[in-house]
Amino acid sequence: SKEGLFTEVIKMMIDKYLEEINEALSIGETAKDKMLSLVKFFKDLLSNNPGLFKLLYDFTGLAMWSSSFNSLLKDLFNDLSKMIEEKILSNSALGDNFKSYSPRAVARMILGAMFGTGIQVILDSNENEILDALNAIQIIFE
C-alpha cells in the first residue's frame, strides 16, 4: 500500500537522522564542543544534502494530516530533543537567561531553532547569513 511504503521511507529517514545526530553529539568533550558539532552537522546537511532535509519537512507536513505518520514524526522530535538534553544540557552550565527553564524545554528550543533555520536556508539558499545563524545557538551558554 502507498501508506505502508511512506511509513517505511519515513522509518528509514528517522533511523538515518537519529544515527547521524547521535554520532555528531558524541564528538567533543564539553557541552559547547557537542553543540558546535551539532551545528556543524546541520550546516553540512543543509549544504551537502538538502534533499534529506526537504524530505523531513515533507514528511512533517504529511504527519500533520495523517495520524499514522504523526506518531512517527512526534517520536523523532521527542528522541532528538532527548538526545540534545542528555548529551549537551544535562552536564552543562546554561547562561543566566536560561537557568529558569528545564533542560527539556531548552532542548526543544534548540531543535526548533535549528529546524526553523533550516527551512529558511532551504527557501533562500543564496543567503549565507541564514546558515551562519545556526552559530547563534551558542548563546544558551552565555
N, C-alpha and C positions, 0 to 999 in steps of 0.2 A: 504494500500500500504506500501511497505518497507520504502519509504521515509517518509511517514506520521508517521510510528512507530518510526523511528530515530528522527524525529522532536519532537515528544512527549517526548522521553527519554532525548533529549538534553534540552528541556524546563524544565523538572524535575530536571536535574542536575544543570542547571543555577539557578533555584529558590533556590536549596539547598545551592549552593555556596554563592549567594547573601545574603541569610538569615544568614548563619553562619559567614560570614565575617563581615556583618553589626553588628552582635552580638559581635564579637571579637573587633571591632573598638569602641564599646560602653563601653568597660572596661577601667577604668583608667581615671584620670583627665587631665594629661598633654599629650602633643604630644608624648613624649618619652614613657610614660606608654602605650598609644594606639599602638605605633609602636611595643613595646615589646609584647603586646597582639596579634598583627597580626603575628609576628614572631612565637610566641608560637602556634597559630592556625595552621600555615603551618607546623611547626615541628611535632605537634600532628597528623595532617592529613597524613603526609608522613610516620610517624612511625606506626600509628594505622589503617589507611585506605588508603593505597597506591593505591588500586583499583579505588577509586573515582578520584584520581589524574591522573591515567593512562587513565581513561575514558575521562577526559578533554582533554588530549593530543591526544587521538584517534579522538575525535570529532573536535579538532582544525585542525588536518591533513585533515580530511574529508571536513572541511569548506574551505580549500584552493582550493578544486576541485569542490565544489558544491555551486552555488550562493544562494540556499535556506538555506543552513546551514551557509554560510558565514555571513549573516546578524545577525543570532542568536549569533554567537561567537563574532562578532565585537561588538555587543551591550553589551555582557557580559564584555568584556575587557574595553569598554568605561565606563560602570557602575562601575566596580571595581576601575578604575583609579579615577573616580569622587568621590567615597567613600573615597579613600585614601586622595585625595585633600581636601575634605570638612572636614573630621573628624580628620585628622592628620596635614595637612600642612597649612590650612587656618589661624590657630591661633598660629603658631609656628615660632620660630626663626631658620631659616636654617643656617647651617655653612657657613663661608665665601666663600668656594668654590662653593656653590650652590645658592648664593644670586642673581646671574645674570640670573638664569633660572626661568621660570614661575613655579608656583606650579603644574600646569597641566603636564609640562614636567618632573618634579621631580617625580610626582605620577606615570607616565608611566615608568620611570626608575626603581622605586621601584618594581612595579608589574612585569616588565620584569626580574629584578634580582631574584625575588622570584620564578617565574615560571621557569626561566632558571636553577636556583639552584635545583629546584625540579626535573627537568629532570636528572641532574647529580646524585642526590640521588637515583632515581628510577633505573638508569643504574648501579650504584655501591653502593648497599645498605650496603655493608660491610665497607664502608669508612665513619666513623662517623664525620670526619673533614669536609666533604662536608655539612652535616646538620648544623654543627656549623657555616658555612659560612653565614648563614642567619642572624646571630647576627651582622655581619659587616655592615648591612644596617643602623645601628645607626650612622654611620659616617656622615650622612647628617646633623646631629645636631652639628657637631664639626667645 
